[in-house]
């Protein structure tokens, strides 16, 4: 029986690994490498992208991932850098991207329209940057988006109603910007059952459209705006609302007969103009984690039961005539 000598075995192993190394080095698609190198150039060749060596396989570079089958770039994720430049238009040439993040990297200017070429994009994270201009309506062209995060920027103007045309969107973060105008009535058309809506710390005005009562938000935060009117229609036994923050606005409605779903865990209504009594249903909610109704115009005795007596007095104080534990006894 023929045997393989030690030298022959070593030679075969060298050839084997050389072949695999050569095959692996060709994994990166030429179009993707070209786009990535252009992005690096447009960002002034930052140190954060030092691994982006044109002589190596781009599927091994930092901040990106390739699909195991197609070898196309599907994830672009940069974070904790300081680019100080606009998002390169070449990002739109990574046509197989499913997840895109420029997170806390100080990108500036407006969102480039070339992003509309990313028809496979599911997640867009541009939070904690220095982006300006309007929230672009052309984002509604990216029909596979499930999440948009534009929080902590300097976007201005009104919220585009067209965002409701995204059939798979389940989370929208526009908080901590400089947005004005009203909340679009079309936001009642979001189709996902559990929707997360963050609009806090803007300059939004007007009433929340009553049609939003037909939507089913899991988490809604519109705190620290200039909104007014009634919001009681956003509550109800059949809702899946878990966390709601309506604090520091000018909402005005009778709180007495509002009903809540068993899923509610956190409710903040402080600094508004809410009247009436605390609903008796709150006393039946033993799983309520936090509640703040301070600085309103509520009256009457705080219902006994559930978690209501466990909360601090600061959850209830500065109302018109609210009384009972943990506040002083009713007279």
N, C-alpha and C positions, 0 to 999 in steps of 0.2 A: 504494500500500500504506500502510495506516495505521501511524503511528509513535507511540511513547510518549514524551511529553516528559519532561524531567529531573525536573520537579516531580511528575508523575504516577508516575514510577518510584519516587521517594522515598516517596510516599504509599503505594504498593503494598507496599513493603518494610516500612514501619512497621506497616501492617495485618497483614502476614504474621507478623512477629515478635511482634506483640501477640497475635495469635490463638494462636500456638504457646506463648507465655508463659502465656496464660490456660489453655490446655489442660494445660500442665505443672503449673500451680499447683493444678489439680484432681486431680492424680495420687494424692495421699495419701488413703487411705480414712478416712472420718470416724470410724469405730470405733477404728481404730488411733491416730489423732491424740488422741482422747479418752483412751485408755488411757495413752499416753505422757505427756500433760500431767498425768494423775493421778499417774503414777510420779514425775514431776519434783516435783510438789507434796509427795508423801509423803517425798521425799528432801530437803525444805526448799530447793527451787530452787537446787541447787548450781551453782557457777560452771562446773563441767565440762560442764553441759548448757545453757550460755548460748545455743547456737544453736537451741534448741528454742523458737522464736518462734511463737506460735499463729497469727500472720498469714501464715506461710510454709508451704511444702509440707514435710510431715514426712519425705518420702522424701529430702530434701536435708539432714536434720539429722545431726549427728555421732552416732556409736555405733550407728546403725541402717542397714539396707539394705532396699530394697523389691524384690520380684520384678518383673522386666521385663514380664511378661505380666499378672499379677494385680494388681500395685501394692500388694500386702499386705506388711507388715513380716515379713521372714523371718530377720533377724539382729539381735540386741541384744547389744552387746559394749562394756562399760565396763571400764576398767582404770586402775590407778595413780591412784586418787582416795582420798578419806578421808570417806566418807559418815557412818559412825558410827551408822547406823540400820538397822532390819530391811529385808529385801527386800520391796518393796511388793507387796501381794496383787494389785494391778492388773496385774502382769506376766502373770497368767493370762488376761487379756483379749486378749493378742496371739496369737490362736488359730492363726495361720499360722507362728509362729516355728519355725525349724528349728535355730537355733543361739542359745544363751543363755549369756552370760558376765558374771558379776560377779567380775572377776579382780583381786585385790589392791586392793580398794576399801573394806575395813573395814566390810562389812555385818555386822550383829549378829543375835542371836536365832536362831530356828529357820527352816528352809525352809518357806515357806508352802504349805499344801495346795492352794491355787489353781493351783499349777504343774501339777497333774494335768490341767488343761484344755488343756495344750499337747500335743495328741495327735500333732502333726507333728514334735515336737522330736527331733533326732538327737544333738545335742551339748550337754552341760551342764557348764559350767566355773565352779565356785564356789571355786576355790583361793585360798589366802593371804588369809583373812578372819578374822572373829571369831565364826563361826557356832557354835552350841551345840546341846545336846539330842541326841536319837538320830538316826542316819541313818534317814530315814523309809522305812518299807516301801512307802509309796504310790508311790515312784519306779518300782516294778515295773509300774505301770499305763501307763507311757510306752513302749509296745512298739517304737517306732522308734528308741529310743536306741542309738547305737553307742559312745558314750563318756560316762563319768561321772567328773568330777574334783572331789573334795571334800578334797583334801590341804591340809595346813597350816591347820587350823581347831582347834576344841575339841569336836568331836563325841564323845559318850560312849555307854556302853551297848554292846550286842552288835551284830554285823553282821547285817542282815536276810537270812535265807535266800532270801527271795522275789526278790532281785535276779537270781538264776539263771533266773528266768522271762522275762528280757528276751532275745528270740531273736536280736537283731542286735548285742548288746553285744560289743564287741571290746576295750575297755579300761576298767579300774576302778581309780581312784586314791583310796584311803582312808588313805594314809600320813600320819604326823605329826598324829595326833589323840590321843584318850584312850580308844580303844575297848578293851573287855574281852571276856572269853569266848573261844570257840573259832572257828576258821574253819569256816563251814557246809559240811557234807558235800554239799549241793546244788550247790556251786560246781563239782562235776564235770560239771554239766549245761550249762555254757556251750557254745553251739553253734558259735561261730566257731573256725576252724582255728588262727588265730594270735591268741592272747589275751595281753593285758598286765595283770598283776595286781600292784598296789602296796599293801602292807599294813604297811610298815616303821614303826618308831618309834611303836608303840602298846603296849598292855599285854595282848596276846593270850596265851592259855594253852592247855595241852592238846596233843594230838597233831594233826598234819595228817591228815585222814581219808584212809585208803588208797585210797578211791574216786577221789580226785583224780588218781591215777595214770592214769586213763582219759582225763583231759583233756589238752589239748595246748597248754601255755603257751609263748609265745615269750619272754616276759620275766616273771620272778617275783621279787619282793623282799618278804621277810617278816623282814628283819633287825631287830634291836633290839626283840624281844618276849620272851616267856617260854615259847616253844614247846618241845616235847620229843618224844622218840621217833624213829622211823625216817622218813627221807625218800628212801631209795634208790629207791623206786618212781616218783619224779618224773623220774628219768633213764631213758635207754634209747636204743638206736640208731635207733629209729623216731620219736623225738621231734623237734620243731622248735625246741627250747630254744636260745636265743641267749645270754641273760644271766640268771644266777641268783644271788641274794644271800640266803644263809641265816645270815649272821653274827650273832654275839652273841645266841644262844639257848641251849638246853640239848639239842640234838639228839644222839642217841646211837645209832650203828649201825656195822656193819663196812663200811668203805669199799673193801675189797680187790677185790671182784668187780663193782663198779658199772661199767656201760657207758655210753658217751656218744655223742650224735649228732654228726655232722660239722659241724653248724650252731653248736655251742657256741663262744662267743668269750670269755665272762667268767664266772668262777665264784668266789664268795667264801663260804668255810665257816669263817672264823676265829672263835675264841672259842666253841667247842662242846665236845662230849665224844665226838668221833668216834674210833673205834679201827680197827685193821687197818693195811694198807699203802696206799700210793698205787697206784691201778690202772695196770697196764701200758699200757692204752689211752690214757692221757694223753700218753705219749711219741710217739704217732702223730698228735697233733693239732698240726700246724705252724701253724695259723691261730689258735691260742689267744692272746688278747691279754692277759688278766690271770688270775691264779690266786692265791688266798690260803687256805692251810689252817693257818695259824699258830694257836697256843693250842688244840691238841687233844691227842689221846692216840695219835697215829700212830707207827708203828715201821717199821724196815726202810730199805732203800736207795731213794733217789729214782730212778725209772727214767730212763734216758738217752735223749734224743731230743726231737724237736719243739721246743717253746719252754721246756721245763722248766728247762734250765740258764741260760736268759736272765733268768729272774726273780731278784729280789733275795733275799737270805737271809731278809728279813722276811716273805716269802711262806710260809716253812716253819718258822721258829724257834718255840721253846717248845712242842715236842711231846715225847712220852715218849722215843723213841729213833730219830727220823728222822735219816738221815745220807746223805752223798754230795752231790756238787756240786749247788747252790752252798754247801751246808753242809759242815762238815768231813768228811773221809773216814771211812768206816765202819771200826770196829775189828775 
